Amino acid sequence: MDHHQILIRTAKGQDEIRSRTFGLSQELRHLLILLDGHRTVEEILSRHPEIGQEVEAQLDTLLAGGFLAPHESAFEMGAYSIDDWDLLEYEHQALQEAAPAGVDIPPEPHFNLEKAKGFARYVVLGALGPVGAHRVERIDAATDASELRAELDELRDLLPKLLSPHQAKQVWDQLEPLTLPIQQ
């Protein structure tokens, strides 16, 4: 575990804090509350020495259980592009095998919904942190490209209300390529 990392609460972590839905132990719940999504693990440990020596195992439990996730700011995510997520898979080899000898078939891309949702999840959580957890749940619930497109369109309208105009534009610039291969 990198102690210079910032961890954020997921929707599951927020539910546990609000209503003790998952019945975490008092120690795990206390650590979950302390991890506010703004300070690094190291800063929190230095301010709260009472956490104890079991912190590594506790953090691993919270991460593995889906109560916490690593936080990356929208600015750090700007270094990534949609191409890094291999959104469009090509079936070039299958097409060429079916083509007559000597005919080169250009690849036809197809939309990969799960990879698109994964990329959108990454961008939204990175930009909005725990505030974006509800949006991520809605994105994950999309069962086809048109539902994902509708969620992204709603998010586009919501971003300027949650972020500065510059940040909203940055985030949308990362998400917009997801909508291009989706037919309206």
Residue frames as a rotation matrix with the C-alpha (Angstrom) as fourth column:
MET 1
0.584 0.812 0.000 0.00
0.812 -0.584 0.000 0.00
0.000 0.000 -1.000 0.00
ASP 2
-0.425 -0.661 0.618 1.36
0.653 -0.697 -0.296 3.38
0.627 0.278 0.728 -1.01
HIS 3
-0.055 0.382 -0.922 0.90
0.944 -0.281 -0.173 5.70
-0.325 -0.880 -0.345 1.96
HIS 4
-0.823 -0.237 -0.516 1.21
0.080 -0.948 0.308 8.76
-0.562 0.212 0.799 -0.31
GLN 5
-0.775 0.601 0.196 -2.04
0.375 0.187 0.908 7.76
0.509 0.777 -0.370 -1.98
ILE 6
-0.694 0.687 0.215 -5.42
-0.685 -0.538 -0.492 9.37
-0.222 -0.489 0.843 -1.34
LEU 7
-0.884 0.467 -0.025 -8.29
0.449 0.863 0.232 6.94
0.130 0.193 -0.972 -0.88
ILE 8
-0.641 0.751 0.157 -11.96
-0.731 -0.660 0.173 7.82
0.233 -0.004 0.972 -1.40
ARG 9
-0.550 0.578 0.603 -15.08
-0.162 0.634 -0.756 6.14
-0.819 -0.513 -0.255 -0.10
THR 10
-0.940 0.341 0.000 -17.13
0.104 0.287 0.952 4.30
0.325 0.895 -0.305 -2.68
ALA 11
-0.159 0.963 0.219 -20.93
-0.660 -0.268 0.702 4.24
0.734 -0.033 0.678 -2.64
LYS 12
0.369 0.232 -0.900 -20.66
0.336 0.870 0.362 1.07
0.866 -0.436 0.243 -0.57
GLY 13
-0.583 -0.671 -0.458 -18.36
0.707 -0.142 -0.693 2.84
0.400 -0.728 0.557 1.91
GLN 14
-0.807 0.353 0.473 -20.75
-0.407 -0.913 -0.012 5.77
0.428 -0.202 0.881 2.18
ASP 15
0.232 0.925 -0.302 -23.65
-0.360 0.370 0.856 3.39
0.904 -0.090 0.419 2.84
GLU 16
0.057 -0.292 -0.955 -21.67
0.716 0.679 -0.165 1.75
0.696 -0.674 0.248 5.62
ILE 17
-0.909 -0.416 -0.026 -20.98
0.329 -0.676 -0.659 5.10
0.257 -0.607 0.752 7.28
ARG 18
-0.557 0.760 0.336 -24.60
-0.628 -0.650 0.428 6.27
0.543 0.027 0.839 6.97
SER 19
0.364 0.918 0.157 -26.42
-0.866 0.272 0.420 3.15
0.343 -0.288 0.894 8.01
ARG 20
-0.364 -0.601 0.712 -23.93
-0.799 0.594 0.093 0.43
-0.479 -0.535 -0.696 9.03
THR 21
0.498 0.683 -0.534 -25.36
-0.867 0.388 -0.312 -1.63
-0.006 0.618 0.786 6.19
PHE 22
0.405 -0.424 -0.810 -22.47
-0.335 0.755 -0.563 -4.11
0.850 0.500 0.164 5.97
GLY 23
0.990 0.141 0.017 -21.67
-0.062 0.327 0.943 -4.41
0.127 -0.934 0.333 9.69
LEU 24
0.204 -0.979 -0.006 -18.00
0.072 0.021 -0.997 -3.51
0.976 0.203 0.074 9.62
SER 25
0.140 -0.261 -0.955 -16.10
0.968 0.240 0.076 -3.77
0.209 -0.935 0.286 12.89
GLN 26
0.860 0.203 -0.468 -15.67
0.376 -0.872 0.314 -0.60
-0.344 -0.447 -0.826 14.93
GLU 27
-0.020 -0.964 -0.267 -11.99
0.209 -0.265 0.941 -0.36
-0.978 -0.036 0.206 13.94
LEU 28
-0.576 -0.170 0.800 -12.69
0.790 0.137 0.598 -0.71
-0.211 0.976 0.055 10.20
ARG 29
0.447 0.829 0.336 -15.59
0.863 -0.499 0.082 1.74
0.236 0.253 -0.938 10.35
HIS 30
0.664 -0.279 -0.694 -13.43
0.268 -0.777 0.569 4.28
-0.698 -0.564 -0.441 12.25
LEU 31
-0.466 -0.882 0.077 -10.70
0.333 -0.094 0.938 4.01
-0.820 0.462 0.338 9.60
LEU 32
-0.292 0.460 0.839 -13.31
0.951 0.047 0.306 4.35
0.101 0.887 -0.451 6.84
ILE 33
0.772 0.603 -0.202 -14.59
0.630 -0.767 0.119 7.56
-0.083 -0.220 -0.972 8.45
LEU 34
0.320 -0.732 -0.602 -11.07
0.162 -0.583 0.796 9.00
-0.934 -0.352 -0.068 8.76
LEU 35
-0.657 -0.551 0.515 -10.29
0.570 0.085 0.817 8.42
-0.494 0.830 0.258 5.08
ASP 36
0.067 0.747 -0.661 -11.94
0.214 -0.658 -0.722 11.57
-0.975 -0.093 -0.204 3.81
GLY 37
0.509 0.118 0.853 -10.74
0.837 0.164 -0.522 11.59
-0.201 0.979 -0.016 0.21
HIS 38
0.950 -0.165 0.267 -8.69
-0.080 -0.950 -0.301 14.76
0.303 0.265 -0.915 0.75
ARG 39
0.370 -0.846 0.383 -5.63
-0.898 -0.221 0.380 13.63
-0.237 -0.485 -0.842 2.73
THR 40
-0.072 -0.492 -0.867 -3.10
-0.599 0.716 -0.357 10.92
0.797 0.494 -0.347 1.99
VAL 41
0.680 0.240 -0.693 -2.99
0.269 0.797 0.541 7.76
0.682 -0.554 0.477 4.06
GLU 42
-0.286 -0.899 -0.331 0.29
0.761 -0.003 -0.649 9.01
0.582 -0.438 0.685 5.56
GLU 43
-0.659 0.087 0.747 -1.29
-0.292 -0.945 -0.148 12.31
0.693 -0.316 0.648 6.69
ILE 44
0.432 0.895 0.110 -4.17
-0.532 0.155 0.833 10.49
0.728 -0.418 0.543 8.32
LEU 45
0.515 -0.302 -0.802 -1.86
0.576 0.815 0.063 8.04
0.635 -0.494 0.594 10.09
SER 46
-0.597 -0.799 0.069 0.30
0.510 -0.444 -0.736 10.87
0.619 -0.405 0.673 11.43
ARG 47
-0.490 0.493 0.719 -2.76
-0.594 -0.792 0.138 12.69
0.638 -0.360 0.681 12.81
HIS 48
0.546 0.770 0.330 -4.33
-0.808 0.380 0.449 9.57
0.221 -0.512 0.830 14.28
PRO 49
-0.501 -0.844 -0.193 -1.69
-0.738 0.532 -0.414 7.33
0.452 -0.065 -0.890 15.87
GLU 50
-0.317 0.455 0.832 -4.47
-0.716 0.461 -0.524 5.45
-0.622 -0.762 0.180 17.72
ILE 51
0.434 0.520 -0.735 -5.29
-0.889 0.380 -0.256 3.58
0.147 0.765 0.627 14.50
GLY 52
0.550 -0.246 0.798 -2.69
-0.393 0.767 0.507 0.97
-0.737 -0.593 0.325 15.40
GLN 53
-0.449 -0.893 -0.038 -0.36
-0.563 0.249 0.788 -1.43
-0.694 0.375 -0.615 13.73
GLU 54
-0.337 0.407 0.849 -3.04
0.508 0.838 -0.200 -3.39
-0.793 0.365 -0.489 11.90
VAL 55
0.100 0.459 -0.883 -3.65
-0.374 -0.805 -0.461 -0.50
-0.922 0.377 0.091 9.49
GLU 56
-0.701 -0.406 -0.587 -2.20
-0.684 0.150 0.714 -2.27
-0.201 0.902 -0.383 6.44
ALA 57
-0.914 0.395 0.096 -4.50
0.403 0.910 0.094 -5.26
-0.051 0.124 -0.991 6.86
GLN 58
-0.161 0.895 -0.417 -7.45
0.461 -0.306 -0.833 -2.97
-0.873 -0.326 -0.363 7.59
LEU 59
-0.158 0.040 -0.987 -6.81
-0.666 -0.742 0.077 -0.90
-0.729 0.669 0.144 4.47
ASP 60
-0.931 -0.220 -0.290 -6.50
-0.363 0.628 0.688 -4.06
0.031 0.747 -0.665 2.39
THR 61
-0.663 0.746 0.067 -9.82
0.640 0.610 -0.466 -5.30
-0.388 -0.266 -0.882 3.81
LEU 62
0.058 0.711 -0.701 -11.59
0.091 -0.703 -0.705 -2.02
-0.994 -0.023 -0.106 3.00
LEU 63
-0.380 -0.267 -0.885 -10.13
-0.811 -0.363 0.458 -1.89
-0.444 0.893 -0.078 -0.52
ALA 64
-0.994 -0.032 -0.103 -10.87
-0.077 0.885 0.460 -5.55
0.076 0.465 -0.882 -1.27
GLY 65
-0.512 0.855 -0.079 -14.38
0.675 0.343 -0.654 -5.17
-0.532 -0.388 -0.753 0.12
GLY 66
-0.334 0.348 0.876 -15.11
0.795 -0.395 0.460 -2.27
0.506 0.850 -0.145 -2.21
PHE 67
0.546 0.510 -0.665 -15.50
0.807 -0.533 0.254 0.31
-0.225 -0.675 -0.703 0.59
LEU 68
0.335 -0.549 -0.765 -12.55
-0.153 -0.834 0.531 2.39
-0.930 -0.061 -0.364 -0.65
ALA 69
0.709 -0.222 0.669 -10.97
0.704 0.286 -0.651 3.18
-0.047 0.932 0.359 -4.01
PRO 70
-0.400 -0.885 -0.236 -7.83
0.802 -0.463 0.377 5.08
-0.444 -0.039 0.895 -5.03
HIS 71
0.688 0.596 -0.414 -8.49
0.367 -0.778 -0.510 8.71
-0.626 0.199 -0.754 -5.87
GLU 72
-0.503 -0.767 0.399 -7.04
0.812 -0.261 0.522 10.40
-0.297 0.587 0.754 -8.92
SER 73
-0.157 0.449 -0.880 -7.86
0.036 -0.888 -0.459 13.99
-0.987 -0.104 0.123 -9.69
ALA 74
0.813 0.521 0.260 -9.30
0.311 -0.012 -0.950 15.07
-0.492 0.854 -0.171 -13.01
PHE 75
0.660 -0.626 -0.415 -6.02
-0.736 -0.650 -0.190 16.81
-0.151 0.431 -0.890 -13.75
GLU 76
-0.343 -0.778 0.526 -3.98
-0.581 0.616 0.533 13.64
-0.738 -0.122 -0.663 -13.22
MET 77
0.115 0.473 0.874 -6.41
0.395 0.785 -0.477 11.77
-0.911 0.400 -0.097 -15.47
GLY 78
0.764 0.162 -0.624 -5.76
-0.403 -0.636 -0.658 14.27
-0.503 0.754 -0.421 -18.24
ALA 79
-0.287 -0.946 -0.151 -2.58
-0.815 0.158 0.558 12.32
-0.504 0.283 -0.816 -18.93
TYR 80
-0.619 0.141 0.773 -4.70
0.262 0.965 0.034 9.39
-0.741 0.223 -0.634 -20.10
SER 81
-0.584 0.510 -0.632 -6.69
-0.808 -0.440 0.392 9.20
-0.078 0.739 0.669 -23.27
ILE 82
0.451 0.848 0.277 -9.55
-0.758 0.528 -0.383 7.02
-0.471 -0.038 0.881 -24.31
ASP 83
0.456 -0.355 -0.816 -7.12
-0.623 0.529 -0.577 5.12
0.636 0.771 0.020 -26.53
ASP 84
-0.600 -0.727 0.333 -5.40
-0.730 0.327 -0.600 3.85
0.327 -0.603 -0.728 -23.38
TRP 85
-0.295 0.586 0.755 -8.56
-0.651 0.455 -0.608 1.90
-0.700 -0.670 0.248 -22.58
ASP 86
-0.989 -0.146 -0.030 -8.76
-0.120 0.663 0.739 0.03
-0.088 0.734 -0.673 -25.91
LEU 87
-0.360 0.933 0.005 -12.43
-0.515 -0.194 -0.835 0.92
-0.778 -0.303 0.550 -26.28
LEU 88
0.577 0.556 -0.598 -12.84
-0.798 0.230 -0.556 -0.41
-0.172 0.798 0.577 -29.76
GLU 89
-0.102 -0.575 0.812 -11.82
-0.208 0.810 0.548 -4.00
-0.973 -0.113 -0.202 -30.34
TYR 90
0.019 0.026 -0.999 -10.94
-0.989 -0.146 -0.023 -5.07
-0.146 0.989 0.023 -33.84
GLU 91
0.407 0.172 0.897 -11.75
-0.119 0.984 -0.134 -8.40
-0.906 -0.052 0.421 -35.36
HIS 92
0.259 -0.382 -0.887 -9.38
-0.915 -0.392 -0.098 -7.88
-0.310 0.837 -0.451 -38.25
GLN 93
-0.755 -0.639 0.148 -7.94
-0.569 0.751 0.335 -11.40
-0.325 0.169 -0.930 -38.24
ALA 94
-0.349 0.705 0.618 -11.36
0.290 0.708 -0.644 -13.07
-0.891 -0.046 -0.451 -38.46
LEU 95
0.615 0.587 -0.527 -12.40
-0.266 -0.475 -0.839 -10.81
-0.743 0.656 -0.136 -41.31
GLN 96
-0.021 -0.710 -0.704 -9.21
-0.979 -0.127 0.157 -11.48
-0.201 0.693 -0.692 -43.25
GLU 97
-0.789 -0.245 0.563 -9.54
-0.227 0.968 0.104 -15.25
-0.571 -0.045 -0.820 -42.77
ALA 98
0.036 0.911 0.411 -13.03
0.395 0.364 -0.843 -15.10
-0.918 0.193 -0.347 -44.29
ALA 99
0.458 0.112 -0.882 -11.98
-0.580 -0.714 -0.392 -12.87
-0.674 0.691 -0.262 -47.22
PRO 100
0.976 -0.149 0.158 -10.90
0.217 0.618 -0.756 -14.28
0.015 0.772 0.635 -50.57
ALA 101
0.262 -0.963 -0.062 -7.15
0.857 0.202 0.474 -14.68
-0.444 -0.177 0.879 -51.03
GLY 102
-0.551 -0.663 0.507 -5.31
0.816 -0.556 0.160 -11.41
0.176 0.502 0.847 -51.64
VAL 103
0.157 0.664 0.731 -8.18
0.277 -0.740 0.613 -9.17
0.948 0.106 -0.300 -50.51
ASP 104
-0.822 -0.475 -0.315 -7.19
0.458 -0.222 -0.861 -6.98
0.339 -0.851 0.400 -47.58
ILE 105
0.249 0.968 0.022 -10.19
0.629 -0.179 0.756 -6.21
0.736 -0.175 -0.654 -45.37
PRO 106
-0.527 -0.391 0.754 -9.99
-0.271 -0.764 -0.586 -3.07
0.806 -0.513 0.297 -43.23
PRO 107
-0.835 0.176 -0.521 -10.96
0.528 0.521 -0.670 -3.66
0.154 -0.835 -0.528 -39.63
GLU 108
-0.054 0.884 0.464 -14.51
0.006 -0.464 0.886 -2.86
0.999 0.051 0.020 -38.52
PRO 109
-0.923 -0.310 0.228 -14.65
-0.207 -0.100 -0.973 -1.66
0.324 -0.945 0.028 -34.96
HIS 110
0.073 0.958 -0.276 -17.43
0.389 0.228 0.893 -2.65
0.918 -0.173 -0.356 -32.60
PHE 111
0.033 0.035 0.999 -18.44
-0.661 -0.749 0.048 -0.91
0.750 -0.662 -0.002 -29.41
ASN 112
-0.399 -0.224 -0.889 -17.35
0.468 0.784 -0.407 -2.58
0.788 -0.579 -0.208 -26.16
LEU 113
0.470 0.745 0.472 -19.92
-0.045 -0.514 0.856 -1.57
0.881 -0.424 -0.209 -23.53
GLU 114
0.816 -0.147 -0.559 -18.03
0.573 0.333 0.749 -2.93
0.076 -0.932 0.356 -20.52
LYS 115
-0.261 -0.965 -0.023 -14.82
0.965 -0.260 -0.021 -1.12
0.014 -0.028 1.000 -21.41
ALA 116
-0.311 0.241 0.919 -16.75
0.250 -0.912 0.324 2.08
0.917 0.331 0.224 -22.08
LYS 117
0.768 0.637 0.072 -18.45
0.057 -0.180 0.982 1.83
0.638 -0.750 -0.175 -18.69
GLY 118
0.484 -0.678 -0.554 -15.09
0.871 0.311 0.380 1.13
-0.085 -0.666 0.741 -17.02
PHE 119
-0.537 -0.695 0.478 -13.54
0.747 -0.655 -0.114 4.20
0.392 0.296 0.871 -18.58
ALA 120
0.037 0.644 0.765 -16.54
-0.013 -0.765 0.644 6.38
0.999 -0.034 -0.019 -17.65
ARG 121
0.845 0.239 -0.478 -16.39
0.420 0.256 0.871 5.03
0.330 -0.937 0.117 -14.07
TYR 122
0.010 -0.956 -0.292 -12.70
0.999 -0.001 0.037 5.92
-0.036 -0.292 0.956 -13.86
VAL 123
-0.591 -0.219 0.776 -13.22
0.436 -0.896 0.080 9.47
0.678 0.386 0.625 -15.15
VAL 124
0.323 0.831 0.453 -16.30
-0.040 -0.466 0.884 10.21
0.946 -0.303 -0.118 -13.01
LEU 125
0.810 -0.044 -0.585 -14.83
0.571 0.289 0.769 8.91
0.135 -0.956 0.259 -9.75
GLY 126
-0.215 -0.975 -0.050 -11.57
0.975 -0.212 -0.062 10.66
0.050 -0.062 0.997 -10.43
ALA 127
-0.586 0.017 0.810 -13.24
0.269 -0.939 0.215 13.98
0.764 0.344 0.545 -11.12
LEU 128
0.136 0.803 0.580 -16.08
-0.437 -0.477 0.763 13.92
0.889 -0.357 0.286 -8.60
GLY 129
-0.849 -0.473 0.236 -14.81
-0.427 0.351 -0.833 11.55
0.312 -0.808 -0.500 -5.93
PRO 130
-0.859 0.512 0.003 -17.50
0.389 0.657 -0.646 10.20
-0.333 -0.554 -0.763 -3.61
VAL 131
-0.302 0.768 -0.565 -20.01
-0.458 -0.636 -0.621 12.70
-0.836 0.071 0.543 -5.01
GLY 132
-0.294 0.118 -0.948 -19.88
-0.952 0.056 0.302 10.79
0.088 0.991 0.096 -8.30
ALA 133
-0.903 -0.125 0.410 -20.71
-0.230 0.948 -0.218 7.40
-0.362 -0.291 -0.886 -6.75
HIS 134
0.007 0.982 0.188 -24.41
-0.030 0.188 -0.982 7.64
-1.000 0.001 0.031 -7.63
ARG 135
0.439 0.093 -0.894 -23.57
-0.838 -0.317 -0.444 8.53
-0.325 0.944 -0.062 -11.24
VAL 136
-0.619 -0.737 -0.270 -21.18
-0.784 0.602 0.153 5.58
0.050 0.307 -0.950 -11.42
GLU 137
-0.622 0.478 0.620 -23.93
0.008 0.796 -0.605 3.25
-0.783 -0.372 -0.499 -10.20
ARG 138
0.461 0.839 -0.289 -26.20
-0.266 -0.181 -0.947 4.56
-0.847 0.514 0.140 -12.96
ILE 139
0.102 -0.526 -0.845 -23.46
-0.995 -0.060 -0.083 4.13
-0.007 0.849 -0.529 -15.56
ASP 140
-0.848 -0.466 0.252 -22.80
-0.488 0.872 -0.026 0.57
-0.208 -0.146 -0.967 -14.34
ALA 141
-0.271 0.844 0.464 -26.52
0.011 0.484 -0.875 -0.19
-0.963 -0.232 -0.140 -14.61
ALA 142
0.112 0.287 -0.951 -26.59
-0.906 -0.364 -0.216 0.66
-0.408 0.886 0.219 -18.34
THR 143
0.203 0.057 0.978 -27.40
0.007 0.998 -0.059 -2.50
-0.979 0.018 0.202 -20.27
ASP 144
0.370 -0.131 0.920 -26.76
0.910 0.253 -0.330 -1.21
-0.189 0.959 0.212 -23.75
ALA 145
-0.609 -0.743 0.279 -25.06
0.791 -0.597 0.136 1.62
0.065 0.304 0.951 -25.63
SER 146
-0.163 0.601 0.782 -28.16
0.291 -0.729 0.620 3.81
0.943 0.329 -0.056 -25.80
GLU 147
0.818 0.421 -0.392 -28.63
0.468 -0.094 0.879 3.68
0.333 -0.902 -0.274 -22.01
LEU 148
0.025 -0.896 -0.443 -24.98
0.926 -0.146 0.347 4.57
-0.376 -0.419 0.827 -21.53
ARG 149
-0.598 -0.196 0.777 -25.38
0.617 -0.731 0.291 7.45
0.512 0.653 0.558 -23.99
ALA 150
0.407 0.835 0.369 -28.39
0.282 -0.500 0.819 8.76
0.868 -0.229 -0.439 -22.01
GLU 151
0.723 -0.199 -0.661 -26.42
0.676 0.007 0.737 8.63
-0.142 -0.980 0.140 -18.74
LEU 152
-0.367 -0.930 0.013 -23.47
0.896 -0.349 0.275 10.43
-0.251 0.113 0.961 -20.29
ASP 153
-0.316 0.339 0.886 -25.76
0.477 -0.751 0.457 13.10
0.820 0.567 0.076 -21.75
GLU 154
0.790 0.607 -0.088 -27.28
0.342 -0.316 0.885 13.70
0.509 -0.729 -0.457 -18.30
LEU 155
0.397 -0.735 -0.550 -23.81
0.827 0.027 0.562 13.84
-0.398 -0.678 0.618 -16.79
ARG 156
-0.467 -0.560 0.685 -22.70
0.824 -0.557 0.106 16.39
0.323 0.614 0.721 -19.40
ASP 157
0.156 0.634 0.757 -25.50
0.185 -0.772 0.608 18.71
0.970 0.045 -0.238 -18.27
LEU 158
0.912 0.237 -0.336 -24.70
0.336 0.041 0.941 18.10
0.237 -0.971 -0.042 -14.59
LEU 159
0.139 -0.973 -0.186 -20.92
0.968 0.174 -0.184 18.66
0.211 -0.155 0.965 -14.68
PRO 160
-0.384 -0.342 0.858 -21.02
0.274 -0.929 -0.248 22.50
0.882 0.140 0.451 -14.81
LYS 161
0.568 0.656 0.497 -23.13
-0.340 -0.363 0.867 22.46
0.750 -0.662 0.017 -11.64
LEU 162
0.955 -0.200 -0.221 -20.58
0.298 0.593 0.748 20.34
-0.019 -0.780 0.626 -9.76
LEU 163
0.064 -0.998 0.017 -17.27
0.918 0.065 0.392 21.64
-0.392 -0.010 0.920 -11.12
SER 164
-0.116 -0.195 -0.974 -15.76
-0.143 -0.967 0.211 24.86
-0.983 0.164 0.085 -12.35
PRO 165
0.785 0.457 -0.418 -16.38
-0.443 -0.056 -0.895 25.52
-0.433 0.888 0.158 -16.06
HIS 166
0.052 -0.866 -0.497 -12.77
-0.977 0.059 -0.204 24.62
0.206 0.496 -0.843 -16.87
GLN 167
-0.719 -0.317 0.618 -12.88
-0.525 0.831 -0.184 21.36
-0.455 -0.457 -0.764 -14.91
ALA 168
0.234 0.893 0.383 -16.29
-0.190 0.429 -0.883 20.44
-0.954 0.134 0.270 -16.35
LYS 169
0.693 -0.034 -0.720 -14.92
-0.717 -0.129 -0.685 20.92
-0.070 0.991 -0.114 -19.87
GLN 170
-0.388 -0.918 -0.079 -11.84
-0.917 0.393 -0.065 18.81
0.091 0.047 -0.995 -19.06
VAL 171
-0.540 0.248 0.804 -13.96
-0.271 0.854 -0.445 15.96
-0.797 -0.458 -0.394 -17.76
TRP 172
0.570 0.821 0.025 -16.39
-0.215 0.179 -0.960 16.11
-0.793 0.542 0.278 -20.68
ASP 173
0.330 -0.538 -0.776 -13.50
-0.943 -0.149 -0.297 16.18
0.044 0.830 -0.556 -23.14
GLN 174
-0.754 -0.607 0.249 -12.48
-0.633 0.774 -0.028 12.81
-0.176 -0.179 -0.968 -21.71
LEU 175
-0.412 0.681 0.606 -16.00
0.033 0.675 -0.737 11.35
-0.911 -0.283 -0.300 -21.77
GLU 176
0.232 0.611 -0.757 -17.21
-0.698 -0.437 -0.567 12.70
-0.677 0.660 0.325 -25.11
PRO 177
-0.523 -0.446 -0.727 -15.30
-0.842 0.402 0.359 10.16
0.132 0.800 -0.585 -27.25
LEU 178
-0.866 0.270 0.421 -17.41
0.062 0.893 -0.445 7.44
-0.497 -0.359 -0.790 -25.61
THR 179
0.054 0.989 -0.139 -20.51
-0.037 -0.137 -0.990 8.91
-0.998 0.058 0.030 -27.19
LEU 180
-0.238 -0.206 -0.949 -19.11
-0.852 -0.424 0.306 9.11
-0.466 0.882 -0.074 -30.73
PRO 181
-0.935 -0.128 -0.330 -19.41
-0.301 0.777 0.553 5.43
0.185 0.617 -0.765 -31.66
ILE 182
-0.639 0.767 0.053 -22.90
0.487 0.457 -0.745 5.23
-0.596 -0.450 -0.665 -30.10
GLN 183
-0.757 0.450 0.474 -25.63
0.362 -0.316 0.877 5.85
0.544 0.835 0.076 -32.65
GLN 184
-0.858 0.491 0.154 -28.41
-0.466 -0.615 -0.636 8.16
-0.217 -0.618 0.756 -31.47
